[in-house]
Structures are given as C-alpha cells and as structure tokens.
C-alpha cells in the first residue's frame, strides 16, 4: 500500500533511487568487485538528460476514449512518466491506446486489460489516469485508492453526491493524491478572473453567470447485438442494465442512469471556478430554483435546455444556463463596479471597465491544454502535497450540479444544507442523494 510505503520513508527507509544504488553496491560486493569502480549506466541514474527509472511515475490509463488519449498526450510530454497498461471494455480502444504508448516508448511493454480490478492489482503501477464515463469516476477512483494508487480522474468526479463524499473519505483514509480534471484551475485566464473577483476589482460580486450548450436530441434505437470485442457488462459497471444500442453507449452523458446531462458534464467546470472565485470551496448554495425543457422525440432523459438560480447564504447568485451552441459557453463574474468574463471557446477575457485587463501579466493558455494541471498532479505524487483540485473542492463543485439536477428532476425549488449535505426537510430529495448499484458493485 502506498500509505505504508510513505510511512516507511518518513521513518528513514530508502526511497526507490536510494534502493537502486544500494542494490547496485550490494551486487558489486557480492561479486568481489568492491576494489574496482562500479559503473552504473547514466540512464539508470538519470544523467545525460534522462530520468532514472527509480524516479519515474508508472501509470495505467483506464477508459481509453478520445478524452483519455488527449490527456494522456499531456502526461507523456514529461520524461518522468511511463504508461505500463491500458484498461477499457472495448477491445479496439485498448489497442488504439496501446499503439500510442508503444510508439512513444519504442517498445511493446504496454499490457491490455478489460477488467479494472485486474489492472489495479499490479503492484508496479503508481497511479491511474481514469477517463471512463461518469458512471465509473467515483467507483473507479475509490478502487484505485484502496489499491494504493494515486488518481487523476476526469470530471465530474461522481455520479451522485453519496459517491462524491465516499471518494473524499476514501482518499483521506488511504493518503491518496487525487486530482480532478477541472483543468481550468490551472489555466491563466480563469486564474486571472478569480484574482479579479477576489481582489475587489469589479466591486462586490453579486452574480456569477455560467453558460453551457444545449444537449442533443438522441434518436431512439431498437436494441442491437453487442459488438464483438465489447464487454458491455463491464461498460455498464454499477449502472442499471439496458439493452445495448449504439446511441445509449456513444451519447451516454445525455442519460440519467449513466450521467446527468450537459449541466453536469460541462457545468462542473464552471461551478468549480465559481466556488473558487466566491471563496466557497468548502460550501455551496443553499437554495436552487430552475426550469428545464425536454425533447419528447429524444431517447435521452436529461434536459435539452435549462436555467437554474443557485443562491448562497450571503445572497450571491450563481446562474447556470444550458442553451445555445457548444461555442457559446462562458463564465462571467458580475460585481457592483463591473464584470469579467472568460469565453471558453476562444479563451478571450473581456471585462468592464476595460482597464482591468491591463493588470493581467501572463499570456493565456487555452482550456484544452492540460499540461500544467497534469504536472501539478505529478509533482504532488512526489511531494505528497495536496493538488490544485483536490477531492473536497471537486466534490463541493460537483455537488452544486447534482443538487441543481435533482431540483430540475423534481420540478420544484429545493433547499440545501451544505454543512450536513442534506436537503432541508425534504425526504423525497434526500432519496436522490444516492442511486442503487447493480450487483456486485457497491461503495
């Protein structure tokens, strides 16, 4: 277990690099070579621009779709990273990811897995990049933490509020370094926006507006045979069984059983920035009221459009609106003396008064660039410090979207107690804090 290894190191036990050097010396002594210089290859010691194997962080990629491969590319720009395995329910995705990894490292060492339990049982893997659909983010992260692995998980961190709290508690128990894929925390444009809000440059903030795009209409389909090479049962994980259809699998984020729609898929990025900018990272809004529209001809059951007003105890409002096209997404902080907005598609920052923009000292990098976020995670693995987007902050930001979704699904306003993480005098809403898991899955 990683926590035991860290405990041993804190008591003066050798780290991996020290162990390598001592092992080399011991081997030389056993062979009667102590009278002569023992030559260790420079690559083994990290010389000549290389990273010693003892200092590399070994990873497995779990869930190998387009998002995983995009983030994996940002991991592999760093010399102290080695991917040893990939895991996915779909054979073609496993093979695609392996081809990328093998080409990068010029070998064929990457091992393929269909079962998450098998890949997590490997003792030579330090951490995982988990980029499955929402249905496995929390469950997979918990399993990884219990197996002694550190975790970089795509957002949203959980399918339910109960799962999110369980994940926070598990990472505390096992000393897991966890980074949620809210990479905007590591992007200059959003950091600047938060600094402007925190420093009073737009006066007292009273409203945050966050816009995500409309959900697609998912055409109904008749059940079909499961394609060869696809472990559909593993793909479903703990979620209810439905007959296989390509649309249910390929547009999984639009279905309640496997996600919560665009409101949470993209909305959690913005609630994360809003909570940060409002100094509410350990809390959340207390009242939610909104409306949603659904498509009668859609196979999916999450809103096509919606608008939710989330009100904090201090009266500040967070407006979550799901409308328009993908390119129309943004987040805006509005204060008594002005406003500042980041356009997510272009990464352009606008503000009123415009003089605010002169205080920005660093050129922006786009939201799609996850390298700084990844580097923060890797550095924290080595130092055992908290990441820029740790479990508690991620859970609180995700909870805002979960509560908003529950209110929309109930079709009425709801009141939330952030301290207790329960609804106020609302047993019906409390029953939606969790969802039944398909056996043998459980928290």
BAVEX-407463 format. One record per atom (N, C-alpha, C): residue in three letters; y, x, z. Coordinates in pm, whole numbers, plus 50000, padded with zeros to 5 digits. Example, Ala and Ser with C-alpha at 12.3 -4.5 7.8 and 13.67 -1.06 7.14 Angstrom:
2
ALA494315131950780;ALA495505123050780;ALA496705132050780;SER497755128550708;SER498945136750714;SER500035129050787;
This chain:
443
UNK498805008450000;UNK500005000050000;UNK501245008750000;UNK502245004549928;UNK503465012449918;UNK504135014150053;UNK504115003750135;UNK504795004650264;UNK504125015250351;UNK502825016550344;UNK502135026750421;UNK502475040650369;UNK502555042050235;UNK502915054950178;UNK504295059050223;UNK505255049650224;UNK506605052850268;UNK506635056650415;UNK505805049850495;UNK505745053050637;UNK505235067250656;UNK504235071150580;UNK503695084650591;UNK504755094950553;UNK505535092050447;UNK506555101450404;UNK507645102750508;UNK508005091750574;UNK509055092150675;UNK508615100450795;UNK507305102150814;UNK506785109950924;UNK506575124550884;UNK507025128450764;UNK506935142350723;UNK505805145450629;UNK505055135650585;UNK503975138050490;UNK504555141850356;UNK503825149550272;UNK504375153950144;UNK504545142450047;UNK505575143649962;UNK505705134149853;UNK504825138549738;UNK504885131249627;UNK503955134349517;UNK504195148149459;UNK505475152049446;UNK505775165249390;UNK505275176249484;UNK505515174749615;UNK505035184749710;UNK503515185449708;UNK502885173849697;UNK501425173449692;UNK500895181049572;UNK501565179349457;UNK501135186149335;UNK501205201149353;UNK502325206049409;UNK502495220449426;UNK501495226149527;UNK501275218749638;UNK500335223549737;UNK498915223649683;UNK498595213649600;UNK497265213149540;UNK497055224949447;UNK498105228449371;UNK498005239849281;UNK497775252749359;UNK498495254249471;UNK498345266149552;UNK496945266849613;UNK496465255249658;UNK495135254849718;UNK494065258349616;UNK494235253449494;UNK493285256549388;UNK493265271449358;UNK494445277449354;UNK494545291749327;UNK493865299749437;UNK494095295849563;UNK493495302949675;UNK491985302049670;UNK491475290349639;UNK490025288249634;UNK489385296749526;UNK490155299449419;UNK489625307349308;UNK489845322249328;UNK490425326149444;UNK490665340349470;UNK491825345849393;UNK492815337749360;UNK493945342149278;UNK495215344049359;UNK495105344449492;UNK496315345049573;UNK497065357949556;UNK496405368449505;UNK497095381249487;UNK497895381649359;UNK497785371449277;UNK498455371449148;UNK499385359349139;UNK500425359849058;UNK501305348149039;UNK500505336548981;UNK500705324849035;UNK500045312948981;UNK501025305848889;UNK500685304548763;UNK501585298848664;UNK501315283948648;UNK502325275848678;UNK502245261448656;UNK503065258048533;UNK502515250348437;UNK503285246848317;UNK504635240848354;UNK505665244348274;UNK507015239548303;UNK507085224448303;UNK506315217848217;UNK506345203248211;UNK505855197148341;UNK504925204148408;UNK504385198948534;UNK505405199448646;UNK506385208448633;UNK507415209948735;UNK508735203548695;UNK508765197648577;UNK509985190948535;UNK511025200048477;UNK510625211948429;UNK511595221248372;UNK511765218748223;UNK512685225848166;UNK512945225148021;UNK513255211047976;UNK513995203648062;UNK514425190248023;UNK513375179448040;UNK512215182948095;UNK511165172948115;UNK511205167548257;UNK510455157048282;UNK510315151348416;UNK508885153748461;UNK508735159548579;UNK507395162248630;UNK506625149348647;UNK505325149348612;UNK504525137248628;UNK504595131448769;UNK504725140248870;UNK504785135449008;UNK506035127549038;UNK507055128948954;UNK508325121948976;UNK508485109848885;UNK507505107248800;UNK507595095848710;UNK507225082848781;UNK507875072248740;UNK507555058948790;UNK506645052248688;UNK505465048448730;UNK504495042448640;UNK504585027248648;UNK504535020848532;UNK504755006348526;UNK503704999248443;UNK503604986248470;UNK502874976948384;UNK503844966148340;UNK503744962048215;UNK504554951048162;UNK503704938548162;UNK504184928248232;UNK503424915848245;UNK504194904548178;UNK503584898548074;UNK504274888647993;UNK505024895847882;UNK504414897047766;UNK504904906247664;UNK505534899447543;UNK506374889247569;UNK507104882547462;UNK508354890347422;UNK509204884347339;UNK510404891247289;UNK511304896347400;UNK511484888547508;UNK512364893147615;UNK511804905547683;UNK510504905547708;UNK509874917047771;UNK510064929547686;UNK509834928347556;UNK509934940147471;UNK511374945147463;UNK512354936047472;UNK513744940247472;UNK514054948247599;UNK513654943047714;UNK513944950047840;UNK513104962747850;UNK511874962347802;UNK511014974047806;UNK511634985747730;UNK512304982847620;UNK513004993347546;UNK514025000447633;UNK514704992747720;UNK515714998747807;UNK515065006847919;UNK513865003047962;UNK513125011348057;UNK512745024647992;UNK512285023947867;UNK511695035847805;UNK512735046047757;UNK514025042947770;UNK515025053247739;UNK515075063847849;UNK514475060947963;UNK514515070248076;UNK513245078548081;UNK513405091748097;UNK512275100848093;UNK511385099848216;UNK511895093948325;UNK511075093148446;UNK510285080148453;UNK510075073648339;UNK509325061148331;UNK508105062948240;UNK506985057548281;UNK505805057048195;UNK505145043448210;UNK505005036048100;UNK504225023748100;UNK502765027248076;UNK501915022548166;UNK500485025348157;UNK499665013348113;UNK500245001248125;UNK499444989248097;UNK500334977648056;UNK499754968347984;UNK500424955747949;UNK499454944347979;UNK500024933048016;UNK499214921348051;UNK499844908947990;UNK499054901147919;UNK499544888747859;UNK498344879847827;UNK498574866847830;UNK497504857447798;UNK497194857247649;UNK498104862547566;UNK497914862347421;UNK497564876247370;UNK496474876947300;UNK495974889747252;UNK496964896847160;UNK497584889347069;UNK498484895946974;UNK499704901847043;UNK500144895547151;UNK501294900947224;UNK500904913447304;UNK499714913547358;UNK499234925647425;UNK499204937247326;UNK498664934647210;UNK498514945347111;UNK499864949947057;UNK500794940647040;UNK502134944446994;UNK502824953547095;UNK502724949947222;UNK503364958147326;UNK502704971847336;UNK501384972147327;UNK500684985047332;UNK501104994047217;UNK501274988447099;UNK501684996446984;UNK503035003147009;UNK503954995847071;UNK505275001447102;UNK505155012647204;UNK504365010347308;UNK504215020347415;UNK503495032747363;UNK502415030747289;UNK501675042247235;UNK502535050647141;UNK503365043847060;UNK504245051246969;UNK505285059247047;UNK505785053747156;UNK506775060747238;UNK506205073347300;UNK505005072247357;UNK504435083547431;UNK503465091947348;UNK503275088047223;UNK502415095747132;UNK501005097547188;UNK500465086547241;UNK499085086647286;UNK498535072447276;UNK497335070247326;UNK496745056847325;UNK496285053047466;UNK497065057447565;UNK496665055747705;UNK496925041747760;UNK497765034047696;UNK498125020847747;UNK496915011547746;UNK496635005247860;UNK495474996447875;UNK495914981947868;UNK495074973447809;UNK495384959347789;UNK494664950647892;UNK495394940447940;UNK494824930948037;UNK495254916848002;UNK494354907348027;UNK494714893148015;UNK494914886848152;UNK494384893048257;UNK494394887648392;UNK495364895648478;UNK496374889048535;UNK497374895948616;UNK496744902548739;UNK495704896648794;UNK495064902448913;UNK494444916048880;UNK493894917448761;UNK493254929948723;UNK494274941148709;UNK495374938448643;UNK496354949148625;UNK496994952948757;UNK497184943248847;UNK497804946348976;UNK496864953949069;UNK495574954149038;UNK494614961249122;UNK494654976349097;UNK495344980748993;UNK495404995048962;UNK496285002349064;UNK495725012349130;UNK496465019749231;UNK497445029749171;UNK497285032849041;UNK498175042948980;UNK499435036748921;UNK499665023948943;UNK500875017348894;UNK501835014849010;UNK503065019748994;UNK504065018749100;UNK504835005549097;UNK505085000248978;UNK505984988748965;UNK505604980648843;UNK506164968548836;UNK505904959848721;UNK507224954848664;UNK507234953348534;UNK508254945648463;UNK507614932248434;UNK508104921748501;UNK507494908548490;UNK508404899448408;UNK507944895848289;UNK508764887948197;UNK507954876448139;UNK507184869948224;UNK506484857748184;UNK507494846348174;UNK507004834348150;UNK507874822748165;UNK508134819848311;UNK509054810348337;UNK509484807348473;UNK508314803948566;UNK507244798048509;UNK506144793048591;UNK505464804148670;UNK505614816848627;UNK504914827748694;UNK505854837948757;UNK507164835948749;UNK508084846248801;UNK507884848648951;UNK507924838149031;UNK507784839949175;UNK506344843249212;UNK505404835749158;UNK503994837949192;UNK503564851949153;UNK503924856249032;UNK503564869748988;UNK504244880549071;UNK505504878349108;UNK506224888049191;UNK505594889149329;UNK505184877849385;UNK504544878049517;UNK503224885649511;UNK502424882949408;UNK501164890149393;UNK501404905149378;UNK502434908849302;UNK502754923049283;UNK503174929549414;UNK504024922649489;UNK504464928049618;UNK503274929949713;UNK502384920249715;UNK501204921249801;UNK500284932749758;UNK500334936249631;UNK499534947349580;UNK500234960749595;UNK501424960749658;UNK502144973249681;UNK502994977849565;UNK503314968849471;UNK504134972549356;UNK505584968149376;UNK506514976049327;UNK507904971549319;UNK508044962849195;UNK509104954649191;UNK509174943949090;UNK510544943149026;UNK510554943448893;UNK511704939248813;UNK511264926348745;UNK511854915148785;UNK511444902148732;UNK512564895848652;UNK512184890048541;UNK513164882348465;UNK513574870048544;UNK514714864748507;UNK515244852648573;UNK514714840148501;UNK514844828448563;UNK515134826348703;UNK513984831148790;UNK514294835048912;UNK513284841648995;UNK512174832249039;UNK512374818849029;UNK511384809549080;UNK511394796549003;UNK510304789249014;UNK510194775948956;UNK510664765249054;UNK510614768449184;UNK511034759049287;UNK511764766649399;UNK512454759149483;UNK513144765249597;UNK512144770849696;UNK511034763949718;UNK510004768849808;UNK509464782349760;UNK509204783649630;UNK508714796249576;UNK509724807549599;UNK511014804549577;UNK512034814849594;UNK512084820049737;UNK512034810949834;UNK512054815249974;UNK510804823150008;UNK509654819049955;UNK508414826349980;UNK508494840449923;UNK509124841849807;UNK509264855149746;UNK510174863949831;UNK511294858549877;UNK512184866249964;UNK511434871150086;UNK510704862350151;UNK509974865950273;UNK508904876450245;UNK508234875150130;UNK507154884550097;UNK507704898550072;UNK508794899549999;UNK509374912849972;UNK509854919450101;UNK510354911650194;UNK510724917250325;UNK509504922550398;UNK508444914750395;UNK507234918350469;UNK506614931250417;UNK506644933050284;UNK505974944550224;UNK506924955950188;UNK508204954550215;UNK509154965150182;UNK509304967350034;UNK509194956749957;UNK509244957549811;UNK510664959749760;UNK510824968749666;UNK512084969749592;UNK512014959549479;UNK512954950249479;UNK512934939249383;UNK514284938349314;UNK514254937149183;UNK515464934949104;UNK515254922649016;UNK516144912749028;UNK516084901348938;UNK516894904548813;UNK516474899048700;UNK517104902148573;UNK518434895348550;UNK519254894248654;UNK520644889648637;UNK521494901748599;UNK521274906948478;UNK521864919748442;UNK523374919448431;UNK523964907548428;UNK525434906948422;UNK526084913048546;UNK525354913948654;UNK525884920848773;UNK526144935648744;UNK525504940948642;UNK525654955048607;UNK526514957048482;UNK527144946548434;UNK527974947448312;UNK529444947348353;UNK530204956348295;UNK531594958448336;UNK532454945948326;UNK532294938148220;UNK533164926548202;UNK533044916748318;UNK531814914248364;UNK531594904948474;UNK532004911148608;UNK531774924048622;UNK532214930748745;UNK533744930148756;UNK534414932048644;UNK535874931148643;UNK536334916948679;UNK535664907048623;UNK536014893248653;UNK535894890448802;UNK534814895148862;UNK534614892949006;UNK535674900349087;UNK536024912549047;UNK537064920049117;UNK538404912849112;UNK538734907248996;UNK539984899648982;UNK539984887749077;UNK538874880549083;UNK538784868949172;UNK538854873149319;UNK538124883749355;UNK538084888249494;UNK539414893949542;UNK540174900049451;UNK541424906649488;UNK542644897749479;UNK542444884849451;UNK543554875549450;UNK544504876849333;UNK544064882949224;UNK544954884949109;UNK545224872049033;UNK544424861549058;UNK544704848448999;UNK544994838249109;UNK545424843349224;UNK545694834549337;UNK544404830449406;UNK544434819449475;UNK543264814249544;UNK542384806649446;UNK541154811249431;UNK540234804749337;UNK539834791049391;UNK539974780949305;UNK539584767449346;UNK538484761449259;UNK538254767449140;UNK537254761949048;UNK536614773248969;UNK535314772048947;UNK534604780548853;UNK533934771348752;UNK534134774148624;UNK533534766148517;UNK532534774848443;UNK531314770248431;UNK530264777648361;UNK529634768648256;UNK529624773348132;UNK529074765148023;UNK527874771947959;UNK526764764547951;UNK525584768747878;UNK525404759347758;UNK524434762047674;UNK524294754547550;UNK523384742347565;UNK523484733347468;UNK522624721447467;UNK521164725347446;UNK520294717847512;UNK518864720047493;UNK518424714347358;UNK517444720347294;UNK516954715047167;UNK516124702447187;UNK516064694147085;UNK515134682947081;UNK513784688547035;UNK512754686547115;UNK511424692047085;UNK510584681047021;UNK510224683046897;UNK509474672846824;UNK508094670646886;UNK507684658046902;UNK506344655146956;UNK505244660746866;UNK504134664846927;UNK502994670046853;UNK501714664646913;UNK500714663146829;UNK499384659546875;UNK498684671946929;UNK497804670247027;UNK497054681647079;UNK496294688946968;UNK496194702046984;UNK495534710546885;UNK494564719946954;UNK493614725546878;UNK492724735646937;UNK493524747946982;UNK493104753647092;UNK493764765847140;UNK493444777247044;UNK494454784747000;UNK494204795646904;UNK493284806246962;UNK492554812846874;UNK491694823946916;UNK492554834946977;UNK492024841047083;UNK492734852047147;UNK493794847647245;UNK493874834547274;UNK494884829347366;UNK494184823147486;UNK494374829247604;UNK493824823847728;UNK494824813547780;UNK494694801247734;UNK495664790747765;UNK495664787447914;UNK494504788247978;UNK494434785448121;UNK495244795748199;UNK495144808348160;UNK495924818848227;UNK497414816848200;UNK497754812448079;UNK499164810048045;UNK499744798948132;UNK498984788248153;UNK499454777248237;UNK499664781648381;UNK498834791048427;UNK498984795748564;UNK498874784248663;UNK499834783248758;UNK499744772848861;UNK500264759248818;UNK500734757848693;UNK501354745348649;UNK500304735148605;UNK500664722248601;UNK499684711948562;UNK499124714248421;UNK497894709748403;UNK497274711348272;UNK497804700848175;UNK498134705248055;UNK498474696447944;UNK497674701047823;UNK497244692047737;UNK496584696347614;UNK497484706047537;UNK496874715647472;UNK497644725847401;UNK498374719947280;UNK499654722947270;UNK500434720747149;UNK501364732747134;UNK501614737447012;UNK502494748946993;UNK503884746847053;UNK504434734747040;UNK505784732547090;UNK505864733447242;UNK504844728647310;UNK504864729547457;UNK504804744147502;UNK504104752447428;UNK503984766547462;UNK505244774347419;UNK505694772047297;UNK506784780147242;UNK508164776047293;UNK508304763547339;UNK509594759047393;UNK509374754847538;UNK508624763047610;UNK508224759847746;UNK509424757447838;UNK510564763747811;UNK511714762647901;UNK512334748647900;UNK511964740247804;UNK512524726747795;UNK511674716447869;UNK510584720647931;UNK509674711448000;UNK509744713548152;UNK509814702548225;UNK509954703148370;UNK508784710248436;UNK507574708148388;UNK506414714148454;UNK506394729348445;UNK507014735148344;UNK506984749648326;UNK508354756248341;UNK509414748348362;UNK510754754048377;UNK511674743548436;UNK512954744248399;UNK513914734348444;UNK514994732148341;UNK514714736348217;UNK515674734548110;UNK516704745748103;UNK517624744248008;UNK518664754347986;UNK519564755848108;UNK519744745048183;UNK520614745648300;UNK520214756848394;UNK518914759048411;UNK518484770048498;UNK518184782748419;UNK517674781348296;UNK517324793148217;UNK518534802148195;UNK519674796448163;UNK520914804048148;UNK521844802048266;UNK521784790148325;UNK522714787048432;UNK522614796348550;UNK521414801648580;UNK521274810448695;UNK522054823348678;UNK522274827848553;UNK523144839348531;UNK524554836548584;UNK525044824648554;UNK526414821248590;UNK526554817548738;UNK525554810748793;UNK525634807948936;UNK525584820949016;UNK524874830848964;UNK524834844049028;UNK526224850349030;UNK526924850048916;UNK528274855648910;UNK529244847348995;UNK529104834148991;UNK529984825349070;UNK529814828049219;UNK528574828649265;UNK528334831249407;UNK528924844649449;UNK528764854549364;UNK529284868049390;UNK530814867649397;UNK531434861249297;UNK532884860849292;UNK533514852349400;UNK532754842949455;UNK533264834149561;UNK532844838849700;UNK532194850549707;UNK531704855949835;UNK530774846049905;UNK529874840149825;UNK528924830349877;UNK527474834649852;UNK527254847849841;UNK525924852749807;UNK524824848349903;UNK525184845350026;UNK524174841350123;UNK524234826550156;UNK524874818750069;UNK525044804550096;UNK524944796649967;UNK525804786449952;UNK525784778249831;UNK526574765449849;UNK526744757649743;UNK527434744849752;UNK526714735149845;UNK527464725249895;UNK526894715549988;UNK526794701549929;UNK527484698949818;UNK527424685749754;UNK527314687549603;UNK526434679649542;UNK526194680349398;UNK526284666149340;UNK527044664849233;UNK527134651949165;UNK527264654549016;UNK526444647848936;UNK526504650448793;UNK525854639548710;UNK525824641948582;UNK525214632548487;UNK524524640748379;UNK523534634548317;UNK522764641448214;UNK522394631648104;UNK522174637147985;UNK521674629047873;UNK520334634647828;UNK519454625647790;UNK518124629247745;UNK517904623847603;UNK516974629547532;UNK516674625147395;UNK515374617347394;UNK515444604847351;UNK514264596347350;UNK513204601447253;UNK513624608647150;UNK512674613347049;UNK512204627647076;UNK512464632747197;UNK512064646447231;UNK510784646247312;UNK509924655947285;UNK508694657647362;UNK509024663147501;UNK510134670147513;UNK510524676447639;UNK511144666147733;UNK511274669947862;UNK511744660547962;UNK512844666548051;UNK513554676348000;UNK514724681548071;UNK515974677447993;UNK517154677648057;UNK518364672547991;UNK518724679847862;UNK519244672047767;UNK519814677947646;UNK521214683047677;UNK522014674947746;UNK523324678947795;UNK523454674647940;UNK524364681048013;UNK524634676748150;UNK525944682548197;UNK526444677048307;UNK527644681948372;UNK527484679248521;UNK527544689948601;UNK527334688648745;UNK528484695348820;UNK529074688048914;UNK530084693749002;UNK529394697649133;UNK529444710449162;UNK528834715849284;UNK529984720249376;UNK530094714149493;UNK531224716449582;UNK530804724149706;UNK531514735149733;UNK531254743149852;UNK531934736849974;UNK531534741150091;UNK532084735650215;UNK533584737950225;UNK534104748450161;UNK535534751250165;UNK536324743750058;UNK535654735049982;UNK536324727049882;UNK536344732749742;UNK535914745149724;UNK535874751249590;UNK534784744349508;UNK535084742049380;UNK534134735349290;UNK533554744949188;UNK532264743849167;UNK531574750749059;UNK531104740048962;UNK531624740548840;UNK531284730648737;UNK530254736848643;UNK529074731048639;UNK528024735448546;UNK527964725548432;UNK528264730148311;UNK528234721148197;UNK527324726648087;UNK526434718048043;UNK525464721347938;UNK525854713547814;UNK526494720447720;UNK526994713847600;UNK527294724247494;UNK527404719947370;UNK527804729047263;UNK526684738047214;UNK527084748047138;UNK526124757247075;UNK525854769347164;UNK524834776847127;UNK524454788847201;UNK525634798447213;UNK526414799847107;UNK527514809547106;UNK528704805047189;UNK528684792947241;UNK529844787547313;UNK529794789947463;UNK528864797447513;UNK528694799147657;UNK529784808347716;UNK530204805147839;UNK531224813147906;UNK531224809948055;UNK531944818148132;UNK532224815248272;UNK533684818448298;UNK534374809348368;UNK535794810748396;UNK536064808148545;UNK536804817348606;UNK537324815348741;UNK538774810548729;UNK539094799548798;UNK540434793748792;UNK541054794348932;UNK542254800148940;UNK542944801249067;UNK544294794349065;UNK544994794949175;UNK546314788649185;UNK547344795549097;UNK547104808149059;UNK548084815748981;UNK547574820248845;UNK546424815248802;UNK545924819248671;UNK544424817548660;UNK543844823748558;UNK542404822848536;UNK541904835248462;UNK540594837348468;UNK539964848148393;UNK538614843348344;UNK538324846148216;UNK537104841148152;UNK536384852448080;UNK535054852148087;UNK534224861048006;UNK533454852547907;UNK533624855547778;UNK532864848947672;UNK531544856347658;UNK530454849547683;UNK529164856247692;UNK528664861347557;UNK528994854447451;UNK528514858447318;UNK529184871347272;UNK530484872347294;UNK531234883847242;UNK531564894247349;UNK531404890647475;UNK531784899147588;UNK533294901247597;UNK534044892747532;UNK535504893647537;UNK536004887447666;UNK536934894347732;UNK537554889347855;UNK538954884547822;UNK539264872247860;UNK540614866847844;UNK541124862447980;UNK542434862047995;UNK543004858648125;UNK544414853548109;UNK544854846448210;UNK546244842048218;UNK546694843848363;UNK547704851748390;UNK548524858948293;UNK547784870548228;UNK548174873748105;UNK547504884248029;UNK547674897948092;UNK548674899548174;UNK548894912548239;UNK547714916748325;UNK546884907148367;UNK545704910348446;UNK544794920048372;UNK544714918548240;UNK543794926648160;UNK544154941348164;UNK545394944748195;UNK545834958748199;UNK545224966048318;UNK544724958648414;UNK544144965048532;UNK542704969248509;UNK542164965848394;UNK540774969148365;UNK540684983348311;UNK539914991748378;UNK539925005848343;UNK538725010848266;UNK537695002448248;UNK536475007048183;UNK536174998348062;UNK535765004547952;UNK535394996947834;UNK534134988947862;UNK534084977147809;UNK532964968047838;UNK531704972047764;UNK530574968447824;UNK529294969047757;UNK528734955047757;UNK528034951547651;UNK527594937647634;UNK526534933347734;UNK526434920047751;UNK525454914347842;UNK524024917947802;UNK523804920647673;UNK522444923447626;UNK521964937347667;UNK522864945947709;UNK522484959447746;UNK522044959847892;UNK520754961247914;UNK520214960648049;UNK519964974448108;UNK520354985048038;UNK520044998648084;UNK520565001748222;UNK521824998248254;UNK522365001148386;UNK521634993448494;UNK521264981148465;UNK520534972848560;UNK519154978848586;UNK518504983448479;UNK517194989648491;UNK517305002748570;UNK518335010748539;UNK518495023548608;UNK518705021448757;UNK519455011248793;UNK519645008048934;UNK518315005149001;UNK517454997648934;UNK516124994548987;UNK515305007249006;UNK515295015848906;UNK514515028148913;UNK515005037249025;UNK516305038449037;UNK516865046849144;UNK516505041349281;UNK516515028049294;UNK516185021949424;UNK514715023349458;UNK513855024249357;UNK512445027149385;UNK512325040549456;UNK513125050149411;UNK513045063649468;UNK513725064649604;UNK514815057249622;UNK515555058149749;UNK515145047549849;UNK514455037049803;UNK514065025449884;UNK515275017649932;UNK516365018349860;UNK517555010749894;UNK517524997149823;UNK518424988349864;UNK518504975049804;UNK519114975849665;UNK518564968149573;UNK519084967949436;UNK520384959949429;UNK521014960349313;UNK522264952949295;UNK522024937849292;UNK520804933649259;UNK520484919349257;UNK519174917049332;UNK519224917749464;UNK518024917049547;UNK517534902749565;UNK516394900949631;UNK515774887649640;UNK516664876749700;UNK517324879449811;UNK518094868949878;UNK519224863949789;UNK519984872949729;UNK521084868949641;UNK520554861249520;UNK519454866149464;UNK518864859549348;UNK518394845549385;UNK517764844449500;UNK517254831449546;UNK518394821549566;UNK519474825949627;UNK520594816849651;UNK521224812149520;UNK521384821349425;UNK521964817449296;UNK521044807849221;UNK519744810449226;UNK518784801749158;UNK518704788149226;UNK518844787949357;UNK518794775349431;UNK519894765749386;UNK521064771049353;UNK522144762349304;UNK521674754449183;UNK520994761149091;UNK520494754348971;UNK519374744549006;UNK518494748449097;UNK517404739549137;UNK517954726649198;UNK518924727949289;UNK519484716049354;UNK520194707249253;UNK520964713549162;UNK521634705749057;UNK520614698148973;UNK519524704648938;UNK518464698348859;UNK517814686748934;UNK517594688549063;UNK516974677849142;UNK517884665649147;UNK519184667949166;UNK520124656849166;UNK520124649349034;UNK520084656748923;UNK520054650448790;UNK518764642448773;UNK517674648048821;UNK516384641348803;UNK516324628648887;UNK516954628949005;UNK517014616949089;UNK518054607049039;UNK519014611848960;UNK520044603248904;UNK521104599049004;UNK521364607749104;UNK522364604149205;UNK522894616849272;UNK524024615949345;UNK524524627549420;UNK523564631549531;UNK523574644349564;UNK522774649249676;UNK523624658549761;UNK523294659149888;UNK523954668249981;UNK522954678750026;UNK523424691150034;UNK522534702450060;UNK523014710350180;UNK522074714550263;UNK522374723050377;UNK521894737150347;UNK522784746450309;UNK522354759950271;UNK521694767650384;UNK522094765050507;UNK521514772250620;UNK520054768350642;UNK519774755650638;UNK518404750750660;UNK517594750550531;UNK518254751250418;UNK517624749850286;UNK516834736850278;UNK517544726250317;UNK517004712750308;UNK518124703350266;UNK517744692150208;UNK518724681850177;UNK519104674450305;UNK520274668650304;UNK520784661950423;UNK520314647350424;UNK519454644250520;UNK518954630450537;UNK518444624550405;UNK517614632250335;UNK517154628050203;UNK515694632350183;UNK514744625450245;UNK513334629150232;UNK512854629250087;UNK513364620150005;UNK512944619649865;UNK513284632649793;UNK514494637549815;UNK514894650249753;UNK514124661949814;UNK513874661649944;UNK513134672450009;UNK511744674149949;UNK511144663249905;UNK509814664149845;UNK509824672049714;UNK511004674149657;UNK511114681549531;UNK511434696349552;UNK511424700649678;UNK511624714949706;UNK510444723249659;UNK509294716849646;UNK508084723749602;UNK507364715149500;UNK506394721149434;UNK505544713749341;UNK504094717549367;UNK503214708149346;UNK501794711049365;UNK501354721649266;UNK500484730649313;UNK499964741249226;UNK498524737949188;UNK498214740949065;UNK496854738649015;UNK495904748949075;UNK494834744449138;UNK493874753949197;UNK493344763649091;UNK493084776149128;UNK493094781549265;UNK494424788049304;UNK495504785249231;UNK496784791349259;UNK497394785649387;UNK498084794249459;UNK498774789949581;UNK499774800749621;UNK500694797249707;UNK501644807049760;UNK501024814649878;
